[in-house]
Amino acid sequence: MKFAFKEIAIAAAIAMVPAYHALAAELAPYGTAKVDMHEMPVTDTVFDVNYSDPQQLNILYNFVRNTQKVTKGKVVVVTHGPELRAFAKENYEKYQGIVDKLAELAKEGVEFKMCNNAMKAAGFQAEDMHGFVTVVPAGFPELAYWMGKGYKYTNPLPLSVKDVRYLDQPQLKKN
């Protein structure tokens, strides 16, 4: 009998199925994750932002977008770290990409609050900042204020998970 290459490949794949299931069971002794894509009630959130690098605000943008999709509530961002220099008009050219994205969020209703203490310690004044920012007395009391109004506290660490799977399993990445 003459077999075509395709038929041989199919037969080999079928023969490997029991071995694959045995290996999968060995690698997954705790089974498979459950999925619970439940509806969330409308939830207002306040983001506590203190990033060492203003470019990390790009990740914040994604956090805010993803949170809004699920919670459908109001969002306040309280900034009180070195990232605040991105909001300075004098640095617009350097940080234009992220500033424009954050200004877009502001146009959609996200409020940006900046700690006066941090701003002054950094050497800035309120008039140095873009118009979509509101300077408030202090960052931590501002967080407490919004939490007192029922907003849920969110502290988004600026760590991206994009493609993190492939750090351990590079062979799985599709080119």
Secondary structure, 3 states (H helix, E strand, C coil): CCCCHHHHHHHHHHHHHHHHHHHHHHHCCCCCCCCCCCCCCCEEEEEEECCCCHHHHHHHHHHHHHHHHHHEEEEEEEECCHHHHHHEHHHHHHHHHHHHHHHHHHHCCCEEEEEHHHHHHCCCCHHHECCCEEEECCHHHHHHHHHHCCCEEECCCCCCCCCCHHHHCHHHCCC
